[in-house]
Amino acid sequence: MQMDQENRPYISWELVGNFMVDAFKAAGLPEEDAKICADVLMESDRRGIESHGVNRFKPIYLDRINAGILKTTTEYEILKETPTTLVADAHDGMGMVASYKMMKSLIEKAKIYGISMGAIRNSSHYGIAGYWTTMASKEGLIGITGTNARPSIAPTYGVDNMMGTNPLTFAFPTDEEFPFVLDCATSTVQRGKIEYYARQGKPTPAGMVIGRNGEVLTDSNEILKMLVDGTAALAPLGGAGDEMCGYKGYGYAAVVEILSAALAGNVFMKDITNKAPDGSKQPISLGHFFIVINPEFFLGLENFKKTAGDICRALRNSTKDPFHDRIYTAGEKEWDVWQVRKDKGVPMGEGVQKDFIAVRDMYHLSYHFPFED
């Protein structure tokens, strides 16, 4: 067991993966579905995006399963299909499983017809959005995806949390060791990052969240409560108001909301909630959309990869400001994290350690973790 600079232990990928698969199976998931879900969660930690990694294993997935608002058997129903399009209903099952099936189909369609697009309704949290776009880039294809989520972003000049953090994500194959992957929310910060701050006992940086009177909020635990009861909202990319062009982030969030809801007939904005009219808990029905483009149908994959790589290299080699010695392109930092973590494992803080122990004990699994020694 190794420690990082924050004194968190590193746990092997094999141990973490096997444990999550066994726990998902104990919760009721079929084995293949459990493997998909575990891999999506670990991929986030492989890239250093810990807001969507194994820290969400218990609270976002297992706790919802045990609360009866997330189904363990994903009934993936195809509602409409053409040679280049696909619409599916996940029936409140695992969003990661439904998205995997969708992307497998869209990749095959794009290989044959050059471009494909699909949408899923009645889904659930589908994990790190970049997982789905890199499924395409690994096949020499362009991947694009977006998803809506529970309301948390306020529109420009507003304070109501109307739209989700609504990521708009792209992955392009390049001639380098790693693809160009832009995976980010259309808010200044995503809910998962605030959850991460709360777990680490850290405040949320000022300017990312506003209260009902437009006041700046920084208490991470309090923000999470206020987002649920609607008394706080995340600022869109650029921030509240228009001084820093927050209307651009607001506009992109609306684009994702429309594509996630309108193509598949999913609920949207305030209707995405875990509370039924009678106050009881209900599934959080999300919508996702996916686009896959085949560069071979343009001027060829190799030409695309070289041009994409040339652009990235030109950006990184441009003049740096005097306070930094390196310019990054999207996906590069994540690749650097993987070079460090691939042999070391998953860094695991105390909060996640407690979750793993609680899950193990709840399902009576025969595991002993290095951090227990």
N, C-alpha and C positions, 0 to 999 in steps of 0.2 A: 504494500500500500504506500503510494507516494503522496506528498503534500505539495500544494502550489503556494504562490506568494501570499495567499490569504489564509494559509494553513488549513485549507480544505483537503480532505483525502481524495485521491483518485481511485476509483473503483473500475475494475476491468470491464471492457465492453461486453465480453462474453457473459460475465456474471450478471451484469445489469440487464442485458438482453434476455437471458434465460429466465431470470426472476420475473421480469415484466410479462413475458409470454405465459409463464405458469400462473401468474396472478390473474391475467386477463382470462385464461382458460378457466380458472377457478371461479371467476365472476360469471362465466357462461359463454364466452366467445369461442367459436370454432378455432382450431389451432392455426389454420392459415390466416384467418382474420387477426388473431392475436399477434402473429409474426409481423403483419403489415403495420399494425398500430405501434408495436414496440419499436420497429425500425424508424417510423416517422418521428417518434419522440426522440430517439437517439440521434437522428440526423440533425436535429436542432442543436444538440449539445456538441456534435462533431464540428459544427460551424461556429460554435461559441455564442449561439443565440439562445441563451439560457432561459429567456422569458417564455419559450414554448417547448422546453425540453422535458426531461424526466421529472422536473419539479411540478409539472401539471398532471403527472400520471395518476395520482390519487384524487386531488380536488376537482379536476375538470372531467375526468373519465370515470374512475371507479366510484367516486361519491355520487355522481349522477346516475350511474347504473344502479347503485344500491338505493337511491331515492326513487327509483322507478320512472325516471324521466329520460333515460337513454337505453335503447334496446340493444341487447348483446347479439342478437341475430339480425343481420342487416338484409332486409328484403329489398333488393335492388331491382326495381321494376322499370323497364324501358317503356316510356309513354309514347314516344315518337322517334322514328329513325329514318334517315335518308343516307345516301352514300357519303355525305360530308357533314351531317349534323346528327345530334343525339340529345334527347331529353329524357331524364330519369327521375324517379322518385325514390328516396332512400327510406321513407316510412319511419323516420325518427331513429334510424339505426346509426352505426358508427360512420361518421363523415369521412374518416380516413379510408375505410374499406370501400365505400361508394365511390370516392374520388379515384382510388386506385383502379377500380374496374372501368370507370369513365375514361381515364387517361390511357389505359391499355387499348381501348377501342379507338380513341381518337388518334393515337399514334399510328395504328394500322391504317386508318382511313387516310391520314395525311401522306403516308408512304405511297398509297395508291393514287390519290386524287390531288395531292399537293397542299390542301388546306382542310382543316376540320374544326368544328366548334361544337361544344356541348354545354349543357346546363343541368344542374341537379336541384331539386326542391325537397323540402322536408328532411333536410340533412342536419348534421350537427358539426361541432368544431372539427375542422379537417387538418389540424396541426399546422406545421410550418408551410406557408404557401409555396415557398421555393422548392419544396420536395417534389411538387407536381410539375413545375416548369423544368426542373432538371431531369425528370423522367424523360422529357422530350429532348433536351440538349444532349443527353447521353446517347441518344439515337441519331444524332446529327440533325435535330429539328429545333425549331424555335418554339418555346413554350410561353404561354401567357395565361394568367389566372387571376381571379378576384373572388372575394366572398363578402357578404354582408355579415353583420354581427349585432349583438344587443346594442341598443342606442347608447352612445357615449360622446359623440362629437356634436358640438353646437354649430349651427350655421353662422356665417359671418354676420355680426351685429346681433346675434341671438345668444341666449344662455341655456335654452332647453337642449338636453342631450337627445338629438333626433336620429343621428345615423351612427352606425358602428365604426370601428377603426378601419374597416374596409380596405385591406391591402390590395394594391395593384402591382402584380409581380411579373417579371420578365426573365427569361434565361435564353442566352444565345451561345451556340457552340463557337469556339475560337480555335486557333491553331496553337494555343498555349496549353499548359497542363490543366487549367481550370476554365470553366465557362464564365461568361459575364452573367452574373445573377443579381438583379435588383429586386430585393424582397423587403418592402417596407410599408408601413401603414400610411394612410392618408391623414392621420392625426399627428400632432407633434410628438406624441408618445402613445404606445398601445397599452391596453389594460394589463396585458401580461407583464410588461416592464414594471408597472406600478406594483403588481403582485410580487415581482422579484425584489423591488425596493423594500416592500413591507417585510418580506421574509428575511432580508439582510438588515433590517432595522434602520434603513436609510430614508431620508426625506426625498420626495419627488422634486426635481429642480423647478425653481420658480418660473412661471410663464407657460407651463404645460397644461395646467388645469385651472378652471375658473369656477367661482361659486355663483349662486343665483343673482347676486348683486354685482357680479363682475370682478369680485375680489380674487386675488391670487391665492391658491391653496398649495401646501407642500407636505402636510402630514399624510404619508402614504396609506396608513391603515384607515384614517378618517376618510380619505378620498375614495377608497374602495367602497366604503359604506355609503357615501354620498352619491357615488355613481349609480348604485343600485336603487336608492330612493329618489333619484332624479334631482338632487339638490346641487350636483356638481356636473361639469361637462368638460371633456377634453377639447383643447383648441385644435382646429385643423392645421395642417402644415402651413407654416408661416405665422401662426399665432392668431389670437383674437383680433378682430377689426381688420383694417386694410393697410395699416402703416407698413407691415412687413409682407403684404400680399397674401394674407391668409385666405382670401377668396379663391385663390388657386387650389389650395388643398381642399377647401369646401367643395369646389366644383368637381375635382377628381373623386372625392368621396361619393358625391351624388351620381357620377358615372358608374361607379362600382355598384352602388345601391340599385340603380335601374337595371343594369345588366344581370345582377344576381337575382333580382325578383321578377322582372318582366318576361324574360325568356322562358322561364320554367313555371311561371305562375305561383311564385312563392310569396309568403307574407313579407312585409317590409317595415322598416323604421319602428315605430312604437308598438307595432303588432308582434315584433320579435321579443318575446318575454317568457320568463319561466313561471309566470303567475297566471292561472286561469281566472276567468271572471269571478268565480266564487272564492278566490284567494288561495286555492290549493296550487301545488306545484304541477307544472306541465312541461313537456319537451320544448326545448328552444329550437325552433325550426328555422334553419339557415338555408340560404341559397348560394350556390357557387356557379361560376362560369369558367370555361377552359377553351383556349384556342391553341391549335398546333399548326405550324407552317413548315413546309418542306422546302429548304433552299434549293434543292435539286430542280425544282420546277421554275426557278428563276435563272440565275447564271451559274448554278452549281454549288455544291456544298463547300468544296475546297476554296473556291473564290470567296464565298461568304466568310468562311473561317479565317482566311488570311486578312481580309479587309477588317473584320471585327477585331482581330488580334493587332493589326497595325494601328487602329484607332486607340485601342487600350494602351499600347506601348507609347504612342505619341503623347497621350494624356499623362502617363506616368513620368515621361521624360521631359515634360515641359518645366519651365522655370518655377522653382519652389519658393515659397515665402521664407523669410529669414528665421522663422520660429519653428519650422518643420523640415525634416530631412527626407521626407518621402511623400509622394502622392499615390493614392490608391485608386483602383477602379473597382466597380461593384463585383463582389465575389472574391476579391483578392484577400481581404482580411480574414474571411471565413476559411479560405484555403490555408492561410498561414496558421490559423488555430488548429486545423486538422493535422498539420505537420507536427505540431507539438503533442496533440492529444491522441493520435492514432496508436501510439505505443504505451501511453500513460493511462488512458482510460477516462472515465467521466468524473469531473470534480463535483463533489457532493457536500453541500453545506448541512448544518445541523437540522434545518427544517425538513429537507428532503430525507435525511437519515431517519428522522422520526417517522416520516410517512412510510418509508420502506419497512421499518420494523412493525408499524401498525398494520400494514397490509399483510405482511408475512403472518403475524399473529392472528389476524382476522380470518385468513384462509387456511391456517394451520399448515403452512408450507415449510419444508425442511431446508432452510437456508440460514447460514451464519455469515454476517458481513464483516469485513476487515475492520471497519470503524467501531465494532463492538469490543475489540480486544483492548 
